[in-house]
Amino acid sequence: MKISSVLPDSIGRHLDDADRSGVHYECRRCGTTLSDDRGSCPACGSGDVAAIPL
């Protein structure tokens, strides 16, 4: 049983998307979650992005 099947739809969809990508991108300065490692953080402007394998 997938965990997303017992969670609300919005959370389940997010988890399913994360499972497919295999990588979580996060700003090293402020911790904002990013969609990829290109460019800079929209929250703080930092270009230092962490790529965290899932």
PDB file with SEQRES, HELIX, SHEET and CRYST1 records, atoms N, CA, C and O in Angstrom:
SEQRES   1 A   54  MET LYS ILE SER SER VAL LEU PRO ASP SER ILE GLY ARG          
SEQRES   2 A   54  HIS LEU ASP ASP ALA ASP ARG SER GLY VAL HIS TYR GLU          
SEQRES   3 A   54  CYS ARG ARG CYS GLY THR THR LEU SER ASP ASP ARG GLY          
SEQRES   4 A   54  SER CYS PRO ALA CYS GLY SER GLY ASP VAL ALA ALA ILE          
SEQRES   5 A   54  PRO LEU                                                      
HELIX    1 AA1 ILE A    3  SER A    5  5                                   3    
HELIX    2 AA2 ASP A    9  SER A   21  1                                  13    
SHEET    1 AA1 3 THR A  33  LEU A  34  0                                        
SHEET    2 AA1 3 VAL A  23  CYS A  27 -1                                        
SHEET    3 AA1 3 VAL A  49  PRO A  53 -1                                        
CRYST1    1.000    1.000    1.000  90.00  90.00  90.00 P 1           1          
ATOM      1  N   MET A   1       0.853  -1.177   0.000  1.00  0.00           N  
ATOM      2  CA  MET A   1       0.000   0.000   0.000  1.00  0.00           C  
ATOM      3  C   MET A   1       0.892   1.232   0.000  1.00  0.00           C  
ATOM      4  O   MET A   1       1.774   1.374   0.847  1.00  0.00           O  
ATOM      5  N   LYS A   2       0.654   2.124  -0.962  1.00  0.00           N  
ATOM      6  CA  LYS A   2       1.395   3.377  -1.015  1.00  0.00           C  
ATOM      7  C   LYS A   2       0.909   4.304   0.090  1.00  0.00           C  
ATOM      8  O   LYS A   2      -0.288   4.381   0.366  1.00  0.00           O  
ATOM      9  N   ILE A   3       1.834   4.997   0.713  1.00  0.00           N  
ATOM     10  CA  ILE A   3       1.460   5.922   1.781  1.00  0.00           C  
ATOM     11  C   ILE A   3       0.523   7.003   1.270  1.00  0.00           C  
ATOM     12  O   ILE A   3      -0.331   7.483   2.016  1.00  0.00           O  
ATOM     13  N   SER A   4       0.668   7.394   0.007  1.00  0.00           N  
ATOM     14  CA  SER A   4      -0.190   8.442  -0.548  1.00  0.00           C  
ATOM     15  C   SER A   4      -1.654   8.023  -0.608  1.00  0.00           C  
ATOM     16  O   SER A   4      -2.532   8.878  -0.723  1.00  0.00           O  
ATOM     17  N   SER A   5      -1.935   6.711  -0.532  1.00  0.00           N  
ATOM     18  CA  SER A   5      -3.325   6.260  -0.588  1.00  0.00           C  
ATOM     19  C   SER A   5      -4.071   6.533   0.714  1.00  0.00           C  
ATOM     20  O   SER A   5      -5.302   6.502   0.728  1.00  0.00           O  
ATOM     21  N   VAL A   6      -3.364   6.798   1.801  1.00  0.00           N  
ATOM     22  CA  VAL A   6      -4.020   7.064   3.069  1.00  0.00           C  
ATOM     23  C   VAL A   6      -3.917   8.533   3.492  1.00  0.00           C  
ATOM     24  O   VAL A   6      -4.402   8.904   4.560  1.00  0.00           O  
ATOM     25  N   LEU A   7      -3.298   9.354   2.673  1.00  0.00           N  
ATOM     26  CA  LEU A   7      -3.155  10.782   2.956  1.00  0.00           C  
ATOM     27  C   LEU A   7      -4.135  11.589   2.115  1.00  0.00           C  
ATOM     28  O   LEU A   7      -4.629  11.098   1.100  1.00  0.00           O  
ATOM     29  N   PRO A   8      -4.422  12.817   2.523  1.00  0.00           N  
ATOM     30  CA  PRO A   8      -5.261  13.677   1.682  1.00  0.00           C  
ATOM     31  C   PRO A   8      -4.662  13.791   0.278  1.00  0.00           C  
ATOM     32  O   PRO A   8      -3.447  13.700   0.107  1.00  0.00           O  
ATOM     33  N   ASP A   9      -5.521  13.992  -0.721  1.00  0.00           N  
ATOM     34  CA  ASP A   9      -5.086  14.019  -2.115  1.00  0.00           C  
ATOM     35  C   ASP A   9      -3.939  14.979  -2.378  1.00  0.00           C  
ATOM     36  O   ASP A   9      -2.994  14.614  -3.076  1.00  0.00           O  
ATOM     37  N   SER A  10      -3.988  16.181  -1.850  1.00  0.00           N  
ATOM     38  CA  SER A  10      -2.946  17.161  -2.145  1.00  0.00           C  
ATOM     39  C   SER A  10      -1.585  16.710  -1.636  1.00  0.00           C  
ATOM     40  O   SER A  10      -0.580  16.898  -2.321  1.00  0.00           O  
ATOM     41  N   ILE A  11      -1.535  16.123  -0.460  1.00  0.00           N  
ATOM     42  CA  ILE A  11      -0.268  15.628   0.077  1.00  0.00           C  
ATOM     43  C   ILE A  11       0.173  14.401  -0.703  1.00  0.00           C  
ATOM     44  O   ILE A  11       1.354  14.269  -1.025  1.00  0.00           O  
ATOM     45  N   GLY A  12      -0.748  13.509  -1.009  1.00  0.00           N  
ATOM     46  CA  GLY A  12      -0.416  12.307  -1.762  1.00  0.00           C  
ATOM     47  C   GLY A  12       0.164  12.619  -3.123  1.00  0.00           C  
ATOM     48  O   GLY A  12       1.120  11.973  -3.552  1.00  0.00           O  
ATOM     49  N   ARG A  13      -0.406  13.612  -3.817  1.00  0.00           N  
ATOM     50  CA  ARG A  13       0.123  14.001  -5.135  1.00  0.00           C  
ATOM     51  C   ARG A  13       1.542  14.516  -5.002  1.00  0.00           C  
ATOM     52  O   ARG A  13       2.394  14.185  -5.825  1.00  0.00           O  
ATOM     53  N   HIS A  14       1.817  15.324  -3.980  1.00  0.00           N  
ATOM     54  CA  HIS A  14       3.160  15.854  -3.772  1.00  0.00           C  
ATOM     55  C   HIS A  14       4.152  14.716  -3.520  1.00  0.00           C  
ATOM     56  O   HIS A  14       5.248  14.720  -4.081  1.00  0.00           O  
ATOM     57  N   LEU A  15       3.784  13.757  -2.694  1.00  0.00           N  
ATOM     58  CA  LEU A  15       4.669  12.638  -2.421  1.00  0.00           C  
ATOM     59  C   LEU A  15       4.905  11.796  -3.670  1.00  0.00           C  
ATOM     60  O   LEU A  15       6.028  11.352  -3.911  1.00  0.00           O  
ATOM     61  N   ASP A  16       3.866  11.574  -4.462  1.00  0.00           N  
ATOM     62  CA  ASP A  16       4.032  10.807  -5.693  1.00  0.00           C  
ATOM     63  C   ASP A  16       4.988  11.515  -6.644  1.00  0.00           C  
ATOM     64  O   ASP A  16       5.819  10.856  -7.269  1.00  0.00           O  
ATOM     65  N   ASP A  17       4.896  12.851  -6.774  1.00  0.00           N  
ATOM     66  CA  ASP A  17       5.795  13.616  -7.628  1.00  0.00           C  
ATOM     67  C   ASP A  17       7.228  13.512  -7.135  1.00  0.00           C  
ATOM     68  O   ASP A  17       8.148  13.360  -7.938  1.00  0.00           O  
ATOM     69  N   ALA A  18       7.430  13.591  -5.834  1.00  0.00           N  
ATOM     70  CA  ALA A  18       8.768  13.495  -5.263  1.00  0.00           C  
ATOM     71  C   ALA A  18       9.361  12.113  -5.523  1.00  0.00           C  
ATOM     72  O   ALA A  18      10.554  11.998  -5.804  1.00  0.00           O  
ATOM     73  N   ASP A  19       8.542  11.064  -5.432  1.00  0.00           N  
ATOM     74  CA  ASP A  19       9.023   9.715  -5.680  1.00  0.00           C  
ATOM     75  C   ASP A  19       9.528   9.569  -7.112  1.00  0.00           C  
ATOM     76  O   ASP A  19      10.518   8.876  -7.346  1.00  0.00           O  
ATOM     77  N   ARG A  20       8.871  10.202  -8.063  1.00  0.00           N  
ATOM     78  CA  ARG A  20       9.266  10.084  -9.465  1.00  0.00           C  
ATOM     79  C   ARG A  20      10.547  10.863  -9.760  1.00  0.00           C  
ATOM     80  O   ARG A  20      11.348  10.418 -10.582  1.00  0.00           O  
ATOM     81  N   SER A  21      10.761  11.996  -9.125  1.00  0.00           N  
ATOM     82  CA  SER A  21      11.916  12.822  -9.453  1.00  0.00           C  
ATOM     83  C   SER A  21      13.208  12.243  -8.870  1.00  0.00           C  
ATOM     84  O   SER A  21      14.254  12.309  -9.515  1.00  0.00           O  
ATOM     85  N   GLY A  22      13.149  11.680  -7.670  1.00  0.00           N  
ATOM     86  CA  GLY A  22      14.317  11.085  -7.067  1.00  0.00           C  
ATOM     87  C   GLY A  22      15.273  12.079  -6.419  1.00  0.00           C  
ATOM     88  O   GLY A  22      16.237  11.667  -5.774  1.00  0.00           O  
ATOM     89  N   VAL A  23      15.025  13.386  -6.576  1.00  0.00           N  
ATOM     90  CA  VAL A  23      15.900  14.407  -6.007  1.00  0.00           C  
ATOM     91  C   VAL A  23      15.055  15.542  -5.440  1.00  0.00           C  
ATOM     92  O   VAL A  23      14.074  15.966  -6.052  1.00  0.00           O  
ATOM     93  N   HIS A  24      15.446  16.026  -4.268  1.00  0.00           N  
ATOM     94  CA  HIS A  24      14.809  17.189  -3.646  1.00  0.00           C  
ATOM     95  C   HIS A  24      15.803  18.338  -3.726  1.00  0.00           C  
ATOM     96  O   HIS A  24      16.954  18.196  -3.313  1.00  0.00           O  
ATOM     97  N   TYR A  25      15.361  19.485  -4.259  1.00  0.00           N  
ATOM     98  CA  TYR A  25      16.221  20.657  -4.372  1.00  0.00           C  
ATOM     99  C   TYR A  25      15.827  21.682  -3.324  1.00  0.00           C  
ATOM    100  O   TYR A  25      14.648  21.986  -3.145  1.00  0.00           O  
ATOM    101  N   GLU A  26      16.835  22.214  -2.630  1.00  0.00           N  
ATOM    102  CA  GLU A  26      16.575  23.144  -1.534  1.00  0.00           C  
ATOM    103  C   GLU A  26      17.665  24.211  -1.483  1.00  0.00           C  
ATOM    104  O   GLU A  26      18.843  23.913  -1.680  1.00  0.00           O  
ATOM    105  N   CYS A  27      17.267  25.450  -1.220  1.00  0.00           N  
ATOM    106  CA  CYS A  27      18.219  26.538  -1.065  1.00  0.00           C  
ATOM    107  C   CYS A  27      19.046  26.299   0.195  1.00  0.00           C  
ATOM    108  O   CYS A  27      18.495  26.055   1.268  1.00  0.00           O  
ATOM    109  N   ARG A  28      20.369  26.371   0.060  1.00  0.00           N  
ATOM    110  CA  ARG A  28      21.244  26.149   1.215  1.00  0.00           C  
ATOM    111  C   ARG A  28      21.194  27.322   2.196  1.00  0.00           C  
ATOM    112  O   ARG A  28      21.478  27.147   3.381  1.00  0.00           O  
ATOM    113  N   ARG A  29      20.839  28.499   1.721  1.00  0.00           N  
ATOM    114  CA  ARG A  29      20.823  29.666   2.605  1.00  0.00           C  
ATOM    115  C   ARG A  29      19.562  29.739   3.455  1.00  0.00           C  
ATOM    116  O   ARG A  29      19.644  29.919   4.670  1.00  0.00           O  
ATOM    117  N   CYS A  30      18.380  29.600   2.820  1.00  0.00           N  
ATOM    118  CA  CYS A  30      17.136  29.814   3.569  1.00  0.00           C  
ATOM    119  C   CYS A  30      16.253  28.576   3.698  1.00  0.00           C  
ATOM    120  O   CYS A  30      15.291  28.590   4.467  1.00  0.00           O  
ATOM    121  N   GLY A  31      16.559  27.495   2.957  1.00  0.00           N  
ATOM    122  CA  GLY A  31      15.795  26.256   3.089  1.00  0.00           C  
ATOM    123  C   GLY A  31      14.564  26.148   2.214  1.00  0.00           C  
ATOM    124  O   GLY A  31      13.808  25.183   2.328  1.00  0.00           O  
ATOM    125  N   THR A  32      14.347  27.129   1.335  1.00  0.00           N  
ATOM    126  CA  THR A  32      13.196  27.079   0.438  1.00  0.00           C  
ATOM    127  C   THR A  32      13.304  25.891  -0.508  1.00  0.00           C  
ATOM    128  O   THR A  32      14.369  25.644  -1.074  1.00  0.00           O  
ATOM    129  N   THR A  33      12.209  25.151  -0.684  1.00  0.00           N  
ATOM    130  CA  THR A  33      12.175  24.043  -1.636  1.00  0.00           C  
ATOM    131  C   THR A  33      12.093  24.609  -3.045  1.00  0.00           C  
ATOM    132  O   THR A  33      11.281  25.492  -3.321  1.00  0.00           O  
ATOM    133  N   LEU A  34      12.937  24.098  -3.937  1.00  0.00           N  
ATOM    134  CA  LEU A  34      13.009  24.570  -5.321  1.00  0.00           C  
ATOM    135  C   LEU A  34      12.617  23.454  -6.276  1.00  0.00           C  
ATOM    136  O   LEU A  34      12.705  22.275  -5.932  1.00  0.00           O  
ATOM    137  N   SER A  35      12.186  23.825  -7.472  1.00  0.00           N  
ATOM    138  CA  SER A  35      11.763  22.814  -8.444  1.00  0.00           C  
ATOM    139  C   SER A  35      12.950  22.163  -9.158  1.00  0.00           C  
ATOM    140  O   SER A  35      12.835  21.041  -9.650  1.00  0.00           O  
ATOM    141  N   ASP A  36      14.081  22.855  -9.215  1.00  0.00           N  
ATOM    142  CA  ASP A  36      15.288  22.286  -9.818  1.00  0.00           C  
ATOM    143  C   ASP A  36      16.497  23.053  -9.301  1.00  0.00           C  
ATOM    144  O   ASP A  36      16.354  23.944  -8.464  1.00  0.00           O  
ATOM    145  N   ASP A  37      17.702  22.712  -9.797  1.00  0.00           N  
ATOM    146  CA  ASP A  37      18.919  23.354  -9.289  1.00  0.00           C  
ATOM    147  C   ASP A  37      19.441  24.456 -10.204  1.00  0.00           C  
ATOM    148  O   ASP A  37      20.577  24.903 -10.048  1.00  0.00           O  
ATOM    149  N   ARG A  38      18.626  24.895 -11.152  1.00  0.00           N  
ATOM    150  CA  ARG A  38      19.046  25.969 -12.056  1.00  0.00           C  
ATOM    151  C   ARG A  38      18.565  27.315 -11.523  1.00  0.00           C  
ATOM    152  O   ARG A  38      17.468  27.416 -10.973  1.00  0.00           O  
ATOM    153  N   GLY A  39      19.376  28.327 -11.684  1.00  0.00           N  
ATOM    154  CA  GLY A  39      18.967  29.660 -11.279  1.00  0.00           C  
ATOM    155  C   GLY A  39      19.197  29.923  -9.805  1.00  0.00           C  
ATOM    156  O   GLY A  39      20.000  29.262  -9.146  1.00  0.00           O  
ATOM    157  N   SER A  40      18.470  30.908  -9.309  1.00  0.00           N  
ATOM    158  CA  SER A  40      18.638  31.307  -7.919  1.00  0.00           C  
ATOM    159  C   SER A  40      17.327  31.140  -7.151  1.00  0.00           C  
ATOM    160  O   SER A  40      16.257  30.978  -7.737  1.00  0.00           O  
ATOM    161  N   CYS A  41      17.440  31.184  -5.843  1.00  0.00           N  
ATOM    162  CA  CYS A  41      16.283  31.023  -4.968  1.00  0.00           C  
ATOM    163  C   CYS A  41      15.377  32.255  -5.086  1.00  0.00           C  
ATOM    164  O   CYS A  41      15.858  33.382  -4.967  1.00  0.00           O  
ATOM    165  N   PRO A  42      14.092  32.059  -5.313  1.00  0.00           N  
ATOM    166  CA  PRO A  42      13.179  33.200  -5.419  1.00  0.00           C  
ATOM    167  C   PRO A  42      12.954  33.901  -4.078  1.00  0.00           C  
ATOM    168  O   PRO A  42      12.525  35.054  -4.051  1.00  0.00           O  
ATOM    169  N   ALA A  43      13.238  33.220  -2.972  1.00  0.00           N  
ATOM    170  CA  ALA A  43      13.003  33.797  -1.649  1.00  0.00           C  
ATOM    171  C   ALA A  43      14.160  34.690  -1.184  1.00  0.00           C  
ATOM    172  O   ALA A  43      13.929  35.760  -0.621  1.00  0.00           O  
ATOM    173  N   CYS A  44      15.410  34.250  -1.420  1.00  0.00           N  
ATOM    174  CA  CYS A  44      16.543  35.005  -0.883  1.00  0.00           C  
ATOM    175  C   CYS A  44      17.570  35.408  -1.938  1.00  0.00           C  
ATOM    176  O   CYS A  44      18.470  36.197  -1.650  1.00  0.00           O  
ATOM    177  N   GLY A  45      17.448  34.873  -3.167  1.00  0.00           N  
ATOM    178  CA  GLY A  45      18.359  35.238  -4.244  1.00  0.00           C  
ATOM    179  C   GLY A  45      19.645  34.430  -4.306  1.00  0.00           C  
ATOM    180  O   GLY A  45      20.454  34.643  -5.210  1.00  0.00           O  
ATOM    181  N   SER A  46      19.857  33.518  -3.383  1.00  0.00           N  
ATOM    182  CA  SER A  46      21.074  32.711  -3.379  1.00  0.00           C  
ATOM    183  C   SER A  46      21.083  31.742  -4.560  1.00  0.00           C  
ATOM    184  O   SER A  46      20.038  31.228  -4.960  1.00  0.00           O  
ATOM    185  N   GLY A  47      22.254  31.502  -5.102  1.00  0.00           N  
ATOM    186  CA  GLY A  47      22.417  30.524  -6.166  1.00  0.00           C  
ATOM    187  C   GLY A  47      22.955  29.202  -5.652  1.00  0.00           C  
ATOM    188  O   GLY A  47      23.251  28.305  -6.440  1.00  0.00           O  
ATOM    189  N   ASP A  48      23.084  29.072  -4.345  1.00  0.00           N  
ATOM    190  CA  ASP A  48      23.630  27.860  -3.723  1.00  0.00           C  
ATOM    191  C   ASP A  48      22.489  26.893  -3.419  1.00  0.00           C  
ATOM    192  O   ASP A  48      21.754  27.069  -2.447  1.00  0.00           O  
ATOM    193  N   VAL A  49      22.350  25.870  -4.261  1.00  0.00           N  
ATOM    194  CA  VAL A  49      21.228  24.933  -4.161  1.00  0.00           C  
ATOM    195  C   VAL A  49      21.746  23.539  -3.815  1.00  0.00           C  
ATOM    196  O   VAL A  49      22.699  23.048  -4.420  1.00  0.00           O  
ATOM    197  N   ALA A  50      21.108  22.917  -2.841  1.00  0.00           N  
ATOM    198  CA  ALA A  50      21.441  21.546  -2.467  1.00  0.00           C  
ATOM    199  C   ALA A  50      20.551  20.587  -3.241  1.00  0.00           C  
ATOM    200  O   ALA A  50      19.340  20.789  -3.321  1.00  0.00           O  
ATOM    201  N   ALA A  51      21.144  19.544  -3.811  1.00  0.00           N  
ATOM    202  CA  ALA A  51      20.401  18.479  -4.479  1.00  0.00           C  
ATOM    203  C   ALA A  51      20.472  17.259  -3.567  1.00  0.00           C  
ATOM    204  O   ALA A  51      21.536  16.664  -3.393  1.00  0.00           O  
ATOM    205  N   ILE A  52      19.336  16.894  -2.989  1.00  0.00           N  
ATOM    206  CA  ILE A  52      19.287  15.819  -2.006  1.00  0.00           C  
ATOM    207  C   ILE A  52      18.618  14.591  -2.620  1.00  0.00           C  
ATOM    208  O   ILE A  52      17.421  14.626  -2.905  1.00  0.00           O  
ATOM    209  N   PRO A  53      19.368  13.505  -2.829  1.00  0.00           N  
ATOM    210  CA  PRO A  53      18.777  12.288  -3.386  1.00  0.00           C  
ATOM    211  C   PRO A  53      17.719  11.722  -2.430  1.00  0.00           C  
ATOM    212  O   PRO A  53      17.901  11.728  -1.213  1.00  0.00           O  
ATOM    213  N   LEU A  54      16.626  11.240  -2.997  1.00  0.00           N  
ATOM    214  CA  LEU A  54      15.558  10.645  -2.181  1.00  0.00           C  
ATOM    215  C   LEU A  54      15.678   9.142  -2.161  1.00  0.00           C  
ATOM    216  O   LEU A  54      14.867   8.466  -1.526  1.00  0.00           O  
TER     217      LEU A  54                                                      
END                                                                             
